[in-house]
């Protein structure tokens, strides 16, 4: 069985000198053209324009390999302006929310993975989209907060879009809300909802094609009420709530791909094997995080201040000299 949860391309992701080459076959090429407007000519022109736009932000050390840039272009259907804005926000938000992006690698959320989520199921849905699943009942809200949960989900999403297939097909989220209680819901404040949706919608260039909730309790309506105002319209339209009616879920996600917990055929829900493979990706995340907004050193700041002060002093001297010259000329006259 082919493991779709971790991309085979991951070894090449940080090689900025590898020229892009299409290797995905005619079927995906046709889908990319139909849904994203991607053709070889469009792709080449858009990549060139994005790289040219990078000159506008000399303060950002951009990751410039084609494979990385393409995820932003595909997420925005090759609209260069929107793609570039998302790319810039990708770096700006990491500076704006240091608490969220501190030590941003799988090992930093190992405790979340140890508890059993998230997990990318071994098989995709009928449209080839990987299914990212999580069980809220696995989260002990007294042990760690909701930021760690969001980081785990975002990192999994970011790992998934290393695969070009997933960039084109998109990703599906399955959230099992059984066991959610006040200790969980109280952490989902409007402030957190605003922050996490801003980061996700503006920072993670993923085509989220569906969000499926199952086993939602009565408190869910209140939780969703907090999230909903901050969600983009297209995301809200892709939310499906199934309760305990798994036959409804199977209309979107095939039973062949689902754990037996949801009347599926792949055995009980577990992230054991996937967890180990995901934790091995620390170097990949570290490499990616080496790019971004360049921090000015104190030395360079001091040097800049001294230069500025020198310019002011020279200007003052020149002004004083000009005044003296004017007085002498006036006296002569």
Buried (B, 14 or more C-beta within 10 A) or exposed (E): EEEBBBBEEBEEBBEEEEEBEEEBEEEBBEBBEEBBBBEEEBBEEBBEBBBEBBEEBEEBBBBBBBBBBBBBBBBBEBBBEBBBBBBBBBBBBBEBBEEBBEEBBBBBBBEBBEBBBBBBBBBBBEEBBBBBBBBBBBBEBEEBEBBBBBBBBBBBBBBBBBBBBBBBBBBBBBBBBEEBEEEBBEBBEEEBBBBBBBBBBBBBBBBBBBBBBBBBBEBBEEBBEBBEEBBEEEBEEBBBBBBEEBEBBBEBBBBEBBBEBBEBEBEEBBBEEBBEBBBEBEEBBBEBBEBBBEEEEEEEEEEEEEEEEEEEEEEEEEEEEEEEEEEEEEEEE
